[in-house]
Amino acid sequence: MMDNIYVYSVKGLGRGKGFETTASDSILHSPGYREVRGRLAARMIRVLGLLAETGTISKEQIIQGLGLDDVIKAPLAVMEEKNRQQAEKLSELEKQKAGIEAALAQSIEEKKRLEDKMD
């Protein structure tokens, strides 16, 4: 796996002689590093937020980079469909209202004519 995070254990080789790696372990797959992964994730989120806040990267780029397009777009598509359906229903109700208003106006005119005939 190319993308990984390792922790290394080292021992000193003596003053001025450097270090020698004695062990390495991936923190991504070791249960003992759960807290480290959590802290690292929290820090990465804060850094991404800071980069978005300063305009270095957009929130859309973050969403795409994390592969969350579908997670975001699916609920939006559902909401858009509901909005479309509601708009259709509203249009139909407005047509019904116009028809009722026209019928009411005719009834009022008819009533006035009948009242005029009775006078």
TIGU-734308 format. One record per residue: residue in one letter; residue number from 1; x, y, z of N, C-alpha, C in turn. Coordinates in nm, 3 decimals, decimal comma, m for minus. Each point is the difference from the previous one (the first is absolute). Example, Ala and Ser with C-alpha at 12.3 -4.5 7.8 and 13.67 -1.06 7.14 Angstrom:
<atoms>
ATOM|resn|resi|n_xx|n_yy|n_zz|ca_xx|ca_yy|ca_zz|c_xx|c_yy|c_zz
ATOM|A|1|1,319|m0,569|0,780|m0,089|0,119|0,000|0,090|0,120|0,000
ATOM|S|2|m0,035|0,105|m0,072|0,082|0,119|0,006|m0,077|0,109|0,073
</atoms>
This chain:
<atoms>
ATOM|resn|resi|n_xx|n_yy|n_zz|ca_xx|ca_yy|ca_zz|c_xx|c_yy|c_zz
ATOM|M|1|0,085|m0,118|0,000|m0,085|0,118|0,000|0,089|0,124|0,000
ATOM|M|2|m0,021|0,084|m0,099|0,084|0,120|m0,012|m0,028|0,101|0,110
ATOM|D|3|m0,128|0,025|0,028|m0,036|0,097|0,102|m0,009|m0,071|0,135
ATOM|N|4|0,094|0,029|0,086|0,003|m0,063|0,131|0,072|0,094|0,095
ATOM|I|5|m0,016|m0,024|0,127|0,068|0,080|0,102|0,069|m0,099|0,093
ATOM|Y|6|0,130|0,015|0,012|0,077|m0,092|0,081|0,056|0,069|0,124
ATOM|V|7|0,016|m0,079|0,102|0,070|0,043|0,120|0,125|m0,088|0,009
ATOM|Y|8|0,111|0,063|0,034|0,126|m0,073|0,005|0,056|0,002|0,141
ATOM|S|9|0,056|m0,111|0,040|0,076|m0,007|0,125|0,147|0,004|m0,040
ATOM|V|10|0,075|0,080|0,071|0,142|0,015|m0,033|0,085|m0,013|0,125
ATOM|K|11|0,127|m0,030|m0,022|0,096|0,002|0,111|0,120|0,083|m0,045
ATOM|G|12|0,054|0,068|0,095|0,115|0,084|m0,030|0,125|m0,084|m0,022
ATOM|L|13|0,086|0,046|m0,089|0,125|m0,070|m0,031|0,119|0,063|0,072
ATOM|G|14|m0,028|0,090|0,085|0,108|0,069|0,072|0,002|0,146|m0,040
ATOM|R|15|0,059|0,077|0,085|0,004|0,145|m0,021|0,057|0,034|m0,138
ATOM|G|16|m0,085|0,071|m0,078|0,044|0,045|m0,132|m0,001|m0,107|m0,107
ATOM|K|17|m0,045|m0,121|0,032|0,001|m0,108|m0,099|m0,138|m0,031|m0,058
ATOM|G|18|m0,104|0,072|0,044|m0,133|m0,019|m0,057|m0,084|m0,104|0,072
ATOM|F|19|m0,094|m0,055|m0,074|m0,096|m0,095|0,055|m0,017|m0,118|m0,093
ATOM|E|20|m0,049|m0,108|0,056|m0,029|m0,119|m0,077|m0,146|m0,037|0,025
ATOM|T|21|m0,073|m0,031|m0,108|m0,139|m0,042|0,013|m0,004|m0,143|0,053
ATOM|T|22|m0,075|m0,018|0,108|m0,011|m0,135|0,056|m0,133|m0,066|m0,034
ATOM|A|23|m0,103|0,083|m0,026|m0,131|m0,055|m0,035|m0,083|0,108|m0,068
ATOM|S|24|m0,091|m0,042|m0,085|m0,094|0,094|m0,060|m0,138|m0,066|0,000
ATOM|D|25|m0,102|0,085|0,010|m0,137|m0,051|0,005|m0,093|0,102|m0,065
ATOM|S|26|m0,097|m0,047|m0,074|m0,099|0,088|m0,060|m0,102|0,038|0,106
ATOM|I|27|m0,021|0,131|0,018|m0,101|0,039|0,099|m0,141|m0,015|m0,055
ATOM|L|28|m0,011|m0,020|m0,132|m0,133|m0,015|m0,059|m0,065|m0,133|0,035
ATOM|H|29|0,081|m0,099|0,030|m0,053|m0,134|0,022|0,025|m0,053|0,141
ATOM|S|30|0,059|0,078|0,084|0,030|m0,045|0,136|m0,101|0,058|0,098
ATOM|P|31|m0,072|m0,087|0,072|m0,100|0,047|0,096|0,060|0,092|0,108
ATOM|G|32|0,125|m0,018|0,031|0,064|0,080|0,103|0,017|0,146|m0,037
ATOM|Y|33|m0,016|0,032|m0,127|0,018|0,138|m0,046|m0,132|0,069|m0,035
ATOM|R|34|m0,110|m0,053|0,051|m0,133|0,058|m0,027|m0,007|0,147|0,043
ATOM|E|35|0,050|0,031|0,118|m0,003|0,137|0,050|0,085|0,092|m0,089
ATOM|V|36|0,115|m0,049|m0,043|0,086|0,079|m0,088|m0,071|0,029|m0,132
ATOM|R|37|m0,067|m0,102|m0,055|m0,075|0,018|m0,125|m0,111|0,104|0,019
ATOM|G|38|m0,068|m0,006|0,113|m0,107|0,095|0,029|0,052|0,142|0,009
ATOM|R|39|0,112|0,018|0,069|0,060|0,133|0,012|0,049|0,051|m0,135
ATOM|L|40|0,058|m0,091|m0,078|0,048|0,037|m0,133|m0,116|0,040|m0,090
ATOM|A|41|m0,108|m0,075|0,006|m0,119|0,032|m0,081|m0,058|0,135|0,040
ATOM|A|42|m0,009|0,026|0,130|m0,053|0,128|0,048|0,087|0,116|m0,049
ATOM|R|43|0,131|m0,020|0,003|0,091|0,105|m0,046|m0,015|0,022|m0,151
ATOM|M|44|m0,014|m0,108|m0,075|m0,016|0,014|m0,145|m0,129|0,075|m0,033
ATOM|I|45|m0,105|m0,028|0,073|m0,126|0,070|m0,023|0,016|0,149|0,028
ATOM|R|46|0,069|0,033|0,109|0,024|0,143|0,031|0,084|0,066|m0,109
ATOM|V|47|0,100|m0,071|m0,050|0,085|0,057|m0,106|m0,081|0,021|m0,128
ATOM|L|48|m0,084|m0,097|m0,037|m0,084|0,016|m0,118|m0,096|0,118|0,018
ATOM|G|49|m0,056|0,014|0,119|m0,087|0,113|0,028|0,074|0,132|m0,014
ATOM|L|50|0,121|0,005|0,050|0,081|0,122|m0,010|0,031|0,031|m0,147
ATOM|L|51|0,036|m0,101|m0,076|0,029|0,020|m0,143|m0,124|0,048|m0,075
ATOM|A|52|m0,116|m0,053|0,036|m0,125|0,045|m0,065|m0,032|0,143|0,043
ATOM|E|53|0,021|0,030|0,126|m0,029|0,133|0,053|0,086|0,108|m0,066
ATOM|T|54|0,124|m0,035|m0,031|0,091|0,098|m0,063|m0,011|0,000|m0,152
ATOM|G|55|m0,086|m0,086|m0,055|m0,020|m0,002|m0,144|0,106|m0,078|m0,076
ATOM|T|56|0,084|m0,072|0,071|0,105|m0,080|m0,065|m0,060|m0,118|m0,074
ATOM|I|57|m0,106|m0,055|0,057|m0,070|m0,114|m0,058|m0,149|0,020|0,025
ATOM|S|58|m0,082|m0,044|m0,092|m0,145|0,018|0,018|m0,058|m0,120|0,076
ATOM|K|59|m0,116|0,022|0,058|m0,069|m0,110|0,069|m0,037|m0,109|m0,100
ATOM|E|60|m0,031|0,041|m0,123|m0,031|m0,098|m0,103|0,121|m0,089|m0,031
ATOM|Q|61|0,119|0,061|m0,001|0,122|m0,079|m0,024|0,022|m0,098|0,116
ATOM|I|62|m0,028|0,042|0,120|0,015|m0,089|0,116|m0,097|m0,116|m0,012
ATOM|I|63|m0,124|0,031|m0,035|m0,102|m0,105|m0,013|0,041|m0,099|m0,109
ATOM|Q|64|0,046|0,052|m0,114|0,041|m0,089|m0,109|0,124|m0,079|0,039
ATOM|G|65|0,095|0,066|0,065|0,123|m0,067|0,040|m0,024|m0,113|0,099
ATOM|L|66|m0,101|0,015|0,083|m0,033|m0,104|0,098|m0,096|m0,104|m0,058
ATOM|G|67|m0,043|0,023|m0,124|m0,090|m0,096|m0,065|m0,140|0,004|0,057
ATOM|L|68|m0,045|0,116|0,045|m0,131|0,012|0,062|m0,106|0,058|m0,093
ATOM|D|69|0,031|0,010|m0,129|m0,096|0,055|m0,096|m0,136|m0,069|0,010
ATOM|D|70|0,000|m0,132|m0,004|m0,126|m0,075|0,003|m0,074|0,021|0,131
ATOM|V|71|0,073|0,010|0,108|m0,062|0,018|0,132|m0,073|0,134|0,005
ATOM|I|72|0,056|0,100|m0,066|m0,060|0,133|m0,002|m0,107|0,010|m0,108
ATOM|K|73|0,028|m0,053|m0,118|m0,089|0,018|m0,115|m0,129|m0,080|0,012
ATOM|A|74|0,005|m0,118|0,059|m0,121|m0,083|0,009|m0,111|0,070|0,078
ATOM|P|75|0,027|0,051|0,122|m0,107|0,071|0,071|m0,045|0,126|m0,075
ATOM|L|76|0,093|0,067|m0,067|m0,037|0,120|m0,077|m0,093|m0,037|m0,115
ATOM|A|77|0,028|m0,112|m0,064|m0,086|m0,045|m0,110|m0,141|m0,031|0,051
ATOM|V|78|m0,007|m0,062|0,117|m0,131|m0,030|0,061|m0,073|0,130|0,032
ATOM|M|79|0,072|0,095|0,057|m0,061|0,129|0,033|m0,047|0,073|m0,126
ATOM|E|80|0,081|m0,005|m0,107|m0,039|0,064|m0,125|m0,125|m0,064|m0,058
ATOM|E|81|m0,009|m0,132|0,008|m0,119|m0,069|m0,051|m0,123|0,039|0,082
ATOM|K|82|0,015|0,007|0,132|m0,112|0,042|0,085|m0,042|0,143|m0,034
ATOM|N|83|0,098|0,088|m0,021|m0,030|0,138|m0,037|m0,073|0,006|m0,134
ATOM|R|84|0,043|m0,082|m0,095|m0,066|m0,003|m0,130|m0,145|m0,045|0,015
ATOM|Q|85|m0,021|m0,106|0,078|m0,135|m0,051|0,022|m0,088|0,105|0,070
ATOM|Q|86|0,059|0,068|0,098|m0,076|0,104|0,070|m0,032|0,116|m0,093
ATOM|A|87|0,093|0,034|m0,088|m0,024|0,108|m0,097|m0,114|m0,040|m0,094
ATOM|E|88|m0,002|m0,125|m0,043|m0,109|m0,048|m0,086|m0,133|0,007|0,073
ATOM|K|89|0,000|m0,044|0,125|m0,123|0,001|0,080|m0,047|0,144|0,021
ATOM|L|90|0,094|0,091|0,030|m0,033|0,140|0,018|m0,061|0,058|m0,128
ATOM|S|91|0,060|m0,034|m0,113|m0,052|0,047|m0,129|m0,143|m0,049|m0,021
ATOM|E|92|m0,022|m0,126|0,030|m0,134|m0,058|m0,016|m0,099|0,069|0,095
ATOM|L|93|0,041|0,025|0,123|m0,087|0,068|0,096|m0,030|0,144|m0,044
ATOM|E|94|0,100|0,066|m0,058|m0,022|0,136|m0,050|m0,099|m0,001|m0,115
ATOM|K|95|0,008|m0,102|m0,087|m0,097|m0,012|m0,110|m0,140|m0,023|0,055
ATOM|Q|96|m0,010|m0,088|0,102|m0,130|m0,026|0,062|m0,054|0,128|0,065
ATOM|K|97|0,087|0,074|0,064|m0,040|0,124|0,065|m0,053|0,098|m0,104
ATOM|A|98|0,071|0,012|m0,111|m0,044|0,091|m0,107|m0,137|m0,043|m0,053
ATOM|G|99|m0,019|m0,131|m0,015|m0,129|m0,050|m0,048|m0,112|0,028|0,100
ATOM|I|100|0,029|m0,019|0,126|m0,099|0,026|0,105|m0,032|0,149|0,007
ATOM|E|101|0,102|0,084|m0,011|m0,022|0,145|0,001|m0,085|0,044|m0,119
ATOM|A|102|0,027|m0,060|m0,117|m0,079|0,033|m0,119|m0,145|m0,043|0,019
ATOM|A|103|m0,018|m0,121|0,056|m0,136|m0,049|0,025|m0,071|0,087|0,103
ATOM|L|104|0,071|0,044|0,101|m0,057|0,088|0,102|m0,040|0,134|m0,061
ATOM|A|105|0,089|0,053|m0,086|m0,032|0,127|m0,065|m0,125|m0,014|m0,087
ATOM|Q|106|m0,014|m0,113|m0,070|m0,120|m0,024|m0,081|m0,123|m0,008|0,089
ATOM|S|107|0,015|m0,068|0,112|m0,114|m0,014|0,093|m0,042|0,135|0,054
ATOM|I|108|0,095|0,083|0,031|m0,031|0,134|0,052|m0,070|0,081|m0,107
ATOM|E|109|0,048|m0,008|m0,123|m0,065|0,072|m0,111|m0,141|m0,052|m0,021
ATOM|E|110|m0,015|m0,131|0,005|m0,133|m0,060|m0,018|m0,093|0,045|0,112
ATOM|K|111|0,050|0,005|0,121|m0,080|0,045|0,114|m0,043|0,145|m0,020
ATOM|K|112|0,094|0,085|m0,045|m0,033|0,140|m0,024|m0,108|0,013|m0,106
ATOM|R|113|0,011|m0,079|m0,106|m0,101|0,005|m0,107|m0,136|m0,041|0,053
ATOM|L|114|m0,001|m0,107|0,081|m0,128|m0,046|0,056|m0,058|0,105|0,095
ATOM|E|115|0,087|0,061|0,078|m0,048|0,103|0,093|m0,054|0,120|m0,078
ATOM|D|116|0,068|0,036|m0,110|m0,045|0,111|m0,083|m0,137|m0,032|m0,063
ATOM|K|117|m0,022|m0,124|m0,039|m0,128|m0,042|m0,059|m0,112|0,007|0,103
ATOM|M|118|0,034|m0,033|0,126|m0,101|m0,003|0,105|m0,039|0,141|0,042
ATOM|D|119|0,086|0,096|m0,022|m0,031|0,138|0,040|m0,083|0,069|m0,099
</atoms>
